[in-house]
Amino acid sequence: MTDTMLRMNTITKTFPGVKALQDVNLSVRRGEIHAICGENGAGKSTLMKVLSGVYPHGSYEGEISLDGEPCEFSAIRDSERRGIVIIHQELALCPQLSIAENIFLGNERASSGLVDWNRTNHEAAELLRRVGLRENPVTPVLDIGVGKQQLVEIAKALSKKVSLLILDEPTAALNDDDSAHLLELLRGLKEDGVTSVIISHKLNEIAEIADSITILRDGRSIETLDMKADHVTEDRIISGMVGRDLEHRFPPHDPHIGDEVLRIEDWTVHSPVQHDRIVVDKANLTLKRGEIVGLAGLMGAGRTELAMSVFGRSYGVGISGRIIKDGKEIEVKNVGDAIAHGIAYATEDRKRYGLNLIEDVQRNVSAAGLRKLARRGWVNEHEEHRVANEFRTSMNIKAPSVMSVTGKLSGGNQQKVVLSKWIFTDPDVLILDEPTRGIDVGAKYEIYSIINRLADEGKAVLVISSELPELLGLCDRIYALANGRITGEAARADATQEGLMRYMTREQE
Amino acid sequence: MSTAPTDTGAPPAAPLEVKPPRRISFNPRQSGIYVAFALIVVLFSFLTGGALLEPQNISNIIVQNSYVLILAIGMILIIIAGHIDLSAGSVVALTGAIAAVLMVNLHVPWPLALIITLIAGAAIGAWQGYWIAYFGIPAFIVTLAGMLAFRALTLSVLGNQGIGPFPDPIRTLSNGFTDGYLGNVALGPLGGADLVSLLVGIVAVAGIGVTQWRKRSARMGYLQEVDPLPLFLLKFGGAGVIVLCVVVQLARFKNLPWVLVLLTVLVLAYSLVMTRAVFGRHIYAVGGNLQAATLSGVKVKSVTFWIFVNMGVLAALAGVIFAGRLNQAGPTAGNAFELDAIAAAFIGGAAVQGGVGKVVGAITGGLIMAVINNGMSLIGAPSERVMLVKGLVLLAAVAFDVWTKRRTGGLKAG
């Protein structure tokens, strides 16, 4: 039980402009369940992609050895041949195909080029028994729930004679029962000699199941702890994950907070995919004029879902609850209503949901507030051009002209176009979802300054972010969200990363 | 509070990507089509020994293709929004049949019958638009079903025979020419030409000049980039000369075809809608990035619905004109017209995934095919070879579009 199976030494992985991993060490003992913890962006998934060959040998520095032999994988195929199988956060199943077909996809049970369906379904049934999934192998994957799909992924891994199983956030999308079953299965596999590496944000699960844990922070490996020998508690993990000081990354800001402008009461949202799954659970929050409010939460906590459901029911079904704007309850049935009521939402995925990348800056800036530029349905193009140019100056959008195509701008400048678009609608409440994702440090500072300026103009700003230091540096007040529930609220003076992380990882009792 | 990071000692901003503005902008994706059109015209004038540009032939090209060009206007709107319409040809047949039944069999006065037919077209468009926009069935499927169903309805209305003849005003609209209200003037060696047509041509050129000049001045007033004056004059001069030449040739033949007048009005109106109206902007927004449009408050379903209603009305107009031209509504009318209209839109620079395209581009695309058709038949090429060339031109146009997109750098589809 004590020999080292996998050793990753001084792994460094650089993306253009960013050091994602720096001198990371990881060693996994044979037959253990090894957890990797860290904030979003700490480098966990990148490390696993290096290990599984998604990033081929040569694109990173450092060494990997498995069973004492060096590994130089140039593709996922190579790592799978050595018994390493990775199950990604977003499941990679073909929903229209049957369970059995998915299990043996790319690895078909065939003789002389023809699939042997008897053997396929028979072996699939055996694998399903092993993972404890009572489903017919010919059932299409789209007919089974997410929890069961996760088990199909594991069955698929087992079919490849896995010796090292990597799971990236396996329980993020699962309910409690499915999670418990999955963890039980991992224990069973451990008995069978399968070593697992699990990335998870759910610290209670880690405390329960892991034998040892490696903590990553800002692309570096901080420490590796033996759960039993070191008596590791959740608090201990949290302090390892966050312990960094806030540099002078934030512009100074003196808040002038006024009256309440928006209140959300008992806001409940169900998943559009699984109608019985609650994504946001009786959330209550208030925003005041001139206030910057943070919304903290780990991936899958329901942050974006909360924001988008408030923004004209752009997400979710079975939405209930009340929105009170300036003391009066309002009906927000669609995005048009939301804009009319002075609510704006800048998406976390600006390329997919925020911008028309084939259009120029000026048409993107005017997209949501076009009616302000139009009389009787006709747009005043010159006025539009003037407005766009004003934003180009005031927001410091670095583009050759407002006629430049937005798809060719850098991430930071695209983000400024998105913000301009929403500021132009003259909202009272701005919801900014991950406003600095994928933006370099200099542009981040500019975005923070813009947010401060909006607050000074008397707008309420709700900032959703995965980066706790960002929230602590920027916000006057912070809500924490876990499993769709508001689990805590802290004023800037009282908020600490440890405190927030505790709220964010709080499980329902 | 300042937003400039340099004032506050923040980390340095990203390197500036600002390039000096180019003085002359030539966008091959937008301008290439007009150059290609010019080259094709020159080529066929040469191959036909000038017959292509004879007065009567120019008139024929316009009159024979007017209905496809009208369909192309509706089609480009649909393609910009990211959809397709396969039913247009069948709708042409059905609305032609409706018009014939009303005017010929039931003796409904022609203006009323025309309005009823256009309303019927709108209803057909609304039917398809409902399934596409509100029920969420892909346009390809809905209009494929429409293509079959409306052809079937045409057959059941007409049986196996045509209905005609149409009242004179309808035939004049489809086939006729403006009257020589002011008589002819002599143009030296070119012979006599209709004065009204010439005056209309001169007014049109002057109109183009004035609007372009005002646009240029306004843009300069807002400190936007404009073409330098010589280039501006060259572009305007070129366009003016072409328009005048066409008008002179038409004036020498039989004055202006009414369908040309109608087509000009439609092109101007729809170009204006697509560039200046909120509705037009929303069409581009929907086609460019559906999710972003939705999240910007664009009523995506309503936009989709109305472009199909619009298509229905234009198809009805084309149906009446086509039937009027043949002087009878036939069961096979409009066969494969939708394919010509779709090809016109794509040759004219529309993008396959939507969000890009111009009304004038679609018209030019339609004219390219018209000139190829006409020119090749003038030199006696068999029809299968005409089809082959048209197919290759379509493929080449879209390949060019894809190629320029790839070359100008990694714009991934939203």
Interface residues (C-beta under 8 A of the other chain):
Chain A: P251 H253 F311 G312 S314 N334 V335 G336 A338 I339 Y345 T347 K351 R352 Y353 G354 L355 N356 L357 I358 E359 R363 S366 A367 A368 L370 R371 A374 G377 W378 V379 E381 H382 H385 R386 N389 S394 M395 N396 K398 A399 P400 S401 M403 V405 G407 K408 L409 S410 G412 N413 K421 D440 V441 G442 A443 Y445 E446 S449 I450 N452 R453 D456
Chain B: M1 S2 T3 A4 P5 T8 A10 P11 P12 A13 A14 L16 E17 V18 K19 P21 A218 R219 G221 Y222 L223 Q224 E225 T275 R276 A277 V278 F279 R281 H282 Y284 A285 G288 N289 Q291 A292 A293 T294 L295 S296 G297 V298 K299 A351 G355 V356 G409 L411 K412 G414
